[in-house]
Amino acid sequence: MTLAQKMEQILKNELKPDSIKMVVKIAQFLKFKENQSKWNEINESEPEYITEEERAHLEEVKMKGDFIDQKELLKELGISEDEICN
């Protein structure tokens, strides 16, 4: 049961449907913010794990649009698309 479903179940008898929807939206927003703060922590600690040279290379790849094609990568790894889609 998701956080939103739990909140809806708890508040079902005490609030009108519109109020429940608002509580659910607030819970979803708070969950999003929690995830975002985790990503911010990861981004802040990135310099500890990625050298400036690696970062420069990544930026160069981004600028060129030189990305690996997912189908080519799967083929190279010997993985069928059906294995990951199901």
C-alpha positions in Angstrom: 0.0 0.0 0.0 1.4 3.4 -1.0 1.8 6.3 1.3 -1.0 8.1 -0.5 -3.4 5.0 -0.1 -2.6 4.8 3.6 -3.4 8.5 4.1 -6.6 8.1 2.1 -7.7 5.1 4.2 -6.9 6.9 7.5 -8.6 10.1 6.5 -11.5 8.6 4.6 -14.2 9.2 7.2 -12.9 12.6 8.4 -12.5 14.6 5.3 -14.5 15.3 2.1 -13.2 13.7 -1.1 -11.6 17.0 -2.3 -9.7 17.3 1.0 -8.4 13.7 0.6 -7.2 14.5 -2.9 -5.3 17.5 -1.5 -3.7 15.4 1.2 -2.7 12.8 -1.4 -1.2 15.5 -3.6 0.7 16.9 -0.6 2.1 13.5 0.2 3.2 13.0 -3.4 4.9 16.3 -3.4 6.7 15.6 -0.1 7.9 12.2 -1.5 9.2 14.0 -4.6 11.0 16.5 -2.5 12.6 13.7 -0.4 13.8 12.0 -3.6 15.1 15.4 -4.9 17.0 16.0 -1.7 18.7 12.6 -2.1 19.7 13.4 -5.7 21.1 16.7 -4.4 23.2 14.9 -1.9 24.5 12.6 -4.6 25.3 15.5 -6.9 27.1 17.3 -4.0 29.3 14.2 -3.3 30.0 13.6 -7.0 33.4 15.4 -7.0 34.6 12.7 -4.5 34.1 10.0 -7.1 34.5 11.6 -10.5 37.8 13.2 -11.5 37.9 16.5 -13.3 39.2 14.7 -16.4 36.2 12.3 -16.3 33.8 15.2 -15.8 35.3 17.0 -18.8 34.9 13.9 -20.9 31.3 13.5 -19.8 30.6 17.1 -20.7 32.2 16.6 -24.1 30.1 13.6 -24.8 27.0 15.5 -23.8 27.9 18.4 -26.1 28.5 16.1 -29.1 25.3 14.1 -28.4 27.5 11.0 -28.6 25.3 8.7 -26.6 25.3 4.9 -26.7 22.3 3.4 -28.5 20.4 1.2 -26.1 19.7 -1.4 -28.7 23.3 -1.6 -29.7 24.4 -1.9 -26.1 21.9 -4.7 -25.4 23.1 -6.6 -28.5 26.7 -6.2 -27.5 25.9 -7.5 -24.0 23.9 -10.4 -25.5 20.7 -9.3 -23.8 17.3 -9.5 -25.7 15.0 -6.5 -25.4 12.2 -8.9 -24.3 14.3 -9.9 -21.2 14.2 -6.3 -19.8 10.7 -5.3 -21.1 8.9 -8.0 -19.2 
